[in-house]
């Protein structure tokens, strides 16, 4: 099968003439070149693509003056690249787009991909890796928008590539969520450089440079501070605010009322993140409105939508699990559903969508850090699903949930559930053996009040079998349960 290549997917995106220079981030990217992987993981609008394209262009231009030039391959991914054959065809095409690299690189791999029954991606990569290993130049390969890749075999192919990466090849991934690429192992081996939302947010000085130098607004330091606080350094938010202020006389008043519910900000959320155009935009606005933001003349908060979304998510996840795991009994499916729909899981979905940037919350809630509270993030995601259900119907909401949970479903197994909820796993093990339920006994606490650490022992069949420590009682008990499971042979030894 021959795959036609859209060559513009292989171009490094053009950066604007005026941009905010970020030397500290550039230095971190440069320092990571000796590692295997650089990961930029943050929700939409944090400037991942702009930063990487600016970095590689500078590297490419500066290296022309050096004895060993740096080469750059770029691949902008889309949903269609979930086909492994297409993905590998584009991967090879990107390598052949590099200036000064022989144009028939990967010929053998392409031949395999074009056969009626292509071999596994790992087999194809063996041939490609062997060819890359003899190239003398340093190559940086950028995979942009990797969050769009959901196919497990592609994740596995990249894991294989990273395990066998030639030393002169460096992989860069920009994504709205962490890819399933054994990041923990790479981290433990010091083979991973990470830049996340906290790193990518504009600082106060960068926000000032952007608003006044790049966007030409000439705002006062007070206005800049107010806007930077309201957006928390979210680059897309600052840009949308700047666009809205151009030509306005009442900029100070506009800044005081600017929020995630502004029309341009909601348009960004709809077009870049959700993939659903609301027929009733007021539903989306309501889904993002916390009770603390309710003032006279404003319609309701997200609470009723949260109620609806909670029910829809539970029903949708149950259907997905029922179809995906035909051999699981009721108990197994229930544990899986509880794992996927627990508070931390739904809050993570909200974070990955960047919903906290769009939430309307009151001043007191803002000052107390409410925008990043797990409970608020969980509520936002449930309310969003409720709003999508009312606006587009069950099918729209189900499709959205299916897309959001696809990667979690792929990685779901018994060990994942045990690690996520070891106390429940230990309790079920005791019940299976007809024993009394395990008990947890506090055995110590240390440290000052602001940095307390707790220690708990787990009692199994009348005997202490493990202890755990942690900054909260709950985490200490979970560690004790995990260690008990390891001692009982229900989990492998901790790394």
N, C-alpha and C positions, 0 to 999 in steps of 0.2 A: 504494500500500500504506500503510495507516494503522498506525502503531506506537503501542500503548498505553504510557503513561508511568507508571512506579512513582515517585511523587512523593518518597518518602523517600530516593531516590538523590540528590536535589537539595538535601537539608538539610545544613547545616554540622553535623558531629558535635558532640554536647554534650561539653564538657570538665568534669572533676570540679571541685568547689568548691575542694578542696585540690590544688595541683600545684606543681611546682618552677618558680619563675620563672627565666627564662633571658635576661636583658637583653642579653647580648652577641650571642646569636643573633637576637633580635628586632631589634636594631639593624642587623644585616647584612641581614635581610629588608627592613627599611624602606629601607635604602640602595639596595637593588636595584630599587625601584619604578620608577625612571627607565629601567631596561633592559627588554628585551622579555620575557625568560624567567628565572624562578627554578626551579632544579632541586634537589630533595632526593632523593638517590640513596643508598640504604643497604639492607642486608638487613632482614628482618622483625625487629620488636622494638626499633627504634631511636627510636621516638617521633615519626616523621615527621608522621603525621596529627594527633597531639595538639598538636605545636608549631604547625603551620599553622592548625588550627582556632582555637587560642587567639590567635594573631596576628591573624587576619582578624576575629575577634569584637571584639578590642580596637580595631582600626582602624575597624571599622564603628561602634562605640559612641563612640569619641573624635571621629570625623569629623562626628558630628551637631552638635557644637558649633562646627564650622568653616563657612566660607562655601561650600566645595566638598566635599560629602560623598563618601566612598568607598563604592562599591557592591561587593558580593561575589556571585559566582556559583560554585556548587559542584557537581561531578559525581563521584560515587563509581562507579568503573567495575567491570565484571565481565566474565567470559568471553564472555557473549552480545553484548557491545558490539563484538565484532570484525566485525560486519556494518556496513559503512560507512553504510548508510541509517539503521540504528538509532542508530549513534554520533552522526550529525549531528542526528537528531531529538532525542536527549537533550541535545546541545550547545545547540540552540536553546531547548529547554524550560528548561534551567538559566538561560539569559539572561532568559527571561520570568518566572522565579521571583524576580528581583531586585525589591525594593521600589522603587516610584517609576519603573520603566521601563514604557513602554507595552506592553500585553499582546500586541499583534499583531506584535511584533518577529520578523522572519524569515518573514513570511507568504509572500512570494514563494519563498523557499528551501524552505519546507515543501511548497508546491504542486509544486515540481520533484521533491522526494523522493517524493511520492505518485503520480507518473506511472508508467505500466506499465514504462517503461524509463528510470529516473532517469539524469540526466547525471552526469558525473564529479564527485567531491567538490569539486574545485577550482572547477568551474563554479558549483556551489551556493554555495561560500564567497564568490565574487565578489559575489553579491547581498547576502549577510549582512554582509560587510566594508563595503560601501557604506552600509548602514544604520547600522552601528556608528560609522562615521566622523563622523556628524553628532550623535552623543550627546555632551553636554558633560561628564558626570560621569566620574570615574576609576572603572574597573571592574577588579577582580581576579578572574580566572577560574581556579579550582583544579580540576585533573584528578587525582584521587586513585587510587592503585593502577594507574598507567599500565602497569606491567609486564605486566598481563594482556592488553594489546593487542599482537597479533602480526601484524595485517593490514597489508601493505605500503602499500596505498592510503590507509589512515588516517594512517600516518606521513607519507606524501607530502602529504596534505591539511594536516597541521599544519605541515609545512615551508613550504607555500604561505602559510598563515595567518601564520606568523612573518615571512616575507619581506615581507608586505603588512600588517602589524599596525598598526591605528590607534594613534596615540600615547597615547590615553587608556585603552587596553586593556593589561593586564599578565597574562601567562600564568604559572601556577604548576603544576609537575608533581611529584608525589610518586611514587616508583617504587623497586622493589627492584633495578633494573638500569638502566643508561643507555639511554634511548630512541634510536632511529635518526632523529635530528632535526638533522643537520649541526651538532652541538655545537661542533666545532672552528672552524667559520666564525663562529658566534655568539661564541665565546670570543675569537677574533682581533679582532672588532669591538667588544669590551667590551659586549656585549648579553646576557651570561649571568651570573647569580649562582648559585653552587653551594654546597650544604651536603652533606657526605658523612659516612660513618660516623665518621671521626675527629673531625669537628665535633660530631656529635650524641651521642657518648658522654658520659655524666655525668662531670664532674670529681669530685674527692674531696669538695669542699664540696657539690656538687649531690647526690652520693650520700648524704651525711650528711643533708641536708635531706629527701631523699625517704624514707630509711629511718626517721628519727626524727620528722620533722614530719608528713609525709604518711601514712606507714604506722604511726606511733605506737609504734615498737619500743623506743626509748630504749637504743640500743646504745652500747657504749663506742667511743672513737675507734679503739682497736686492732681491734675487731671490724669496724668500718666499713672500715678500711683493708684488712683481710684479705679481706672480701667484695668490695670494689671491685677489688682485685687479681685475685681469682678470676674475676670477671665482665668485667674490663677495661672497666667502665663501661657494659656492655650493659644497657639499661634493662629489657628484658623479663626478663633473668636476675635482676636485682636485685629486680624485682617478684615473680617466682616464688619467689625465696629468702625474701622478706619474708612472702609468704602461708604458706609452709611453716613459718616460725618463730613465727607467731602462736599463742599458747597453749602454746609449748614452754618448758621450764625450762632445757634444755641447749643454749642458743643458741650459745654459744662452740664447743661440740663439733660442732654441726651445721654451722657455718660452715667449720670445718676440713675437713669431708668433702664440702662442697657442690661439685658439678661439673656439666658438661654432660650427664652420664649420669643425673642425678636424674630421677625419674619425671615430675614436672611439666614439666621442661625438655624431656624427650623428647616428652611429649604436645604441647607447643607446636610442636616441630619437625614432628611428624607432621601436626597439624591445620592449621597455618598455612603450612607450606612445602612438604612433600613431596606431599601429596595421596594418600597411600597408608597405610592402616591396617595395621600389621604384625600378622600372626597369631602370629608368633614374635618378640616384642620383644627377645629376647636377641640376635637377629641384628643388629638395629640398634645395640644396645649394643656388640656386638663390632666392628661396622664403624667405630665412633667411638673405639675404644680403641687408643692407640699403645703400642708395646712398652715404653716407659718407665713406663707406668702399671700394668704387670702386677705383681700381688702374689700371694702364696699364697692359694689359694681362689678366684681369679678365673679365668674361662675365657679362651680365647685372644684374641689381638690381631687387627687387621684384615688381616694379611699375606695369608692364604689368600683372603680375600674380595677383596682388591685384585687378586690374580692372576685371579680369575674375572671381576671387573668390567672389567678391562683388555680381556679377550677379547670380552666382551659389547658394550662400547662400540665397539670396532673393527668388529665384525660389523654392529651396528645403524647406525653412521654410513655404512658401505659401502652398505648397502641404501638408506638415505635419499638418498645421492648418486647412486646408480644410477638411482633413480626420478626425481629432481629434474632431473638434467642428462643427458638422453638423447643429446645431441650431443657429449658429452665422450668422448675416447678414454681408454685405460687410464692413460696418463701424466698426463692432466689430473685424472682421478678420484683417482689416487694422491696427487697434490700436494694436492688438496682435503682428502682424508682425513688426511694428515699435518698439515695446518694446523689442522684441527678437533680432532685428538686429541693435539696436542703438549702438553707439560707445562704451559706457561703458560695454554693454553686450558682445560684441565681444572681447574687451580688457580683460574682465574677463576670457573668454575662452582661450585666449592666455596665461594668467597668470597660469591658472589651468594646462595647458599643459607644463608649464615651458619654453615657447618659448623664453622668454627674455634671458635665460641662453645660448641659442644657436645662438642668433642673431649676425651677423657680423656688427659692427658699427665702425666708425672712431674714432680716439682719441679725437677730439674736442666734438663729440656727446657723447662719454663716460663720459668725464669730466663734461658735463652739465647735467648729469643724464638722458640722452635720453633713456637708456635701459628700464626705467620704465615708460616712458611717455605713457599716454593712447592712443594717436594717433599712436605711433609706434606699440604698442601691437595690436591695431585694425588692422593695416596694415599687421602685421605678420600673424594674423589668416586668413585674407582674401587671402593673397598670398599663404599660405599653402593649403587652399582649392583649389585655382587655380592650384597649382602644382599637387595636387592629381587628379584633373579632367583630366589634360593633361596626366598624367602617367597611371592612372587606369581606366579612363572613368567616366561617370556620375554615374553609380551605386556605385562605390567605394566612390565617394565624397558624394553622398546622404546618404549612410549607415553611414559614418563618422559623418555627420551633425546630423543625427537622433540620434546617440548615444550621441553626445555632448549636444544636447538640450533636451534629454529625461526628466531629472529632472525638467527643467524649464517648460516644457509643462504640467507636472503633477500639478505644483503649480500655473498654470496660471488661473486667474479669474478676474472678473471686478474690485474687490477691489485692487488686485495687480497692475492693470493698472492705477487705480486712484492714488494710493500711489506713483507709479513711475513717473507719469506725471500729477500732480494735476492741473497745469495751463490749459492743454488741456481739462481735465475733467470739469473744471469750465467754460471754454469757451463753451463747448458743452451743458452744463446745461443752460447757458444764451440763446443760440440759440434755444434750445428746448422750452423755455418760451417766445420767441420772444423779448428778451431784447437786449440792446446794449452789445457789448462785454465788459467783465470786464477790468478795467484799473488799473495800478500799479503806485503808487505815492511814491517817496522817501520822508520819513518823518524824517530821521535822520541818522547820522553816528557817531561812537565813536571809541576811542582807537587810539594808535599810528599807523603810516603808515604801519609798518610791521605786525600789528595785528589788522587791521581795522574790525569793525563790522557794517553792514548796517541794516537799518530798512525800511520796505516798508508797505504801506497800500494798500488793494485791494478795489476798488470802484465798487460796484454792484448796477446797476439801480440808479446811482446817489448818492449812500450813501456808506460811509466807513463801511465795515462789519467785517474786520479782519486785523490784522497786523502780520508781521513775521520778524524775525531777522536771520542774518547769516553772515559768514565770507566773502561771496561774494554777489553781488547784485542778482545773479541768485538764489542762495540758499535762500536768504531772501524772494524773490518773491514766490518760491515754498512753503515755510512754510506758508506764508500769504494765498496762494491758498488752501493749505491743511486745514488750520483753517477755511477758508470761507466755504469749503465743509462740515466740521463738523457742523458749525453753521446752514447751510442750511439743515442738516439732511441727507446729501449724504454720509457721513462717520461717523463711531462711534467716540465717544470722544477719544482724544489722551490718551495713557497710562500715 
